[in-house]
Amino acid sequence: MNNEKKLCGLYLRVSTEDQAREGFSLPEQRERLEQFCKFKDYEIVDYYEDAGISAKTGNLRPEFERLKEDIKSKRINTIVALKLDRITRSIFDWEKLMTFLEENDAYLDCANDEINTTNANGKMISRLLMSVSQNEIERTSERTKIGLAGAIKQGHIPSQAPLGYKHEDKKLVIDYSTKDIVERIFNLYYQGNSYQTISNILNEEKVLGKSNWRDSSITAILENEVYKGDYVHGKRTKHPTYYQDVVEPIVSKELWEECQVQKKKNSRSYQRTLTYLFLQKLTCPKCGRLLGGKATKKKNGNVYYYYYCTDCKVNLKENVISEYFDNFVQDGLSTLF
């Protein structure tokens, strides 16, 4: 290491997993690093502590960012940490940090790993150690995924039990006190009732003592694969995993799929700038399901609205429906006056 006076920032980080596994509490790290700096005759300028934060890529570590700003301003020129994995466990992030240190004439020294970045040999060793660290993380992740997959296949669903189910001995099992409510919701929707109609029925009857059933509640139930016995892990990620037949179903797969078809018909795939006066109010005269909406625009600019059922090939013009409705209202009023 060169003769430049080392102005140090002591970086201390611990996550819940680290402390449970290795026992590296922040006070213990601080004491170890202070002894290390005293031995090497480093001047300690400041302490930077990120508690309960993992070193995974993407995690915001406020104190580490403050440390980097102090390096830029030349307040410190050396990072001192207990181990390399206190800084990062990603090869990608490590290479970015190496470039940052070189650009700012700064260094890194680790007490337990006995490496520093002031020479080519130290940099090479740090890269090797970083590769080992990242490999350990990836192997742990693989083992976790395998264990999780095995647990899910046994019915151990790692999420809150949805309506109609409960956790029993860590397994998701049917809750027979609420099962009928779920069945009823699926049947009501299959029969052509809208989300709003179903939530209104449940509110009027104060089902489960509630009067705040909403469209979104009904939608969430109808879209949940658990009710047909399946489970999707990581549903909001780029790579979800689908598990079939992992819990006892409440509704048949056929009914669940039929409701999804019905949802697509009512999904407003029509032009969203248009107003459909009778959407989710008309049912097919043959099968009884809600009619979808569509529109055509002619060369003269006129827009014509239709309501249709794909299965039954039924198409109804909105102007005809509107005329019929007006006549019906007028007949009703004439009987009153």
Beta strands, then each sheet from edge to edge (+ up, - down):
strand 1: 7-14
strand 2: 43-51
strand 3: 78-81
strand 4: 107-110
strand 5: 115-116
strand 6: 165-168
strand 7: 171-174
strand 8: 231-233
strand 9: 241-243
strand 10: 292-297
strand 11: 303-309
strand 12: 314-317
sheet 1: 2+ 1+ 3+ 4+ 5-
sheet 2: 6+ 7-
sheet 3: 8+ 9-
sheet 4: 10+ 11- 12+
end
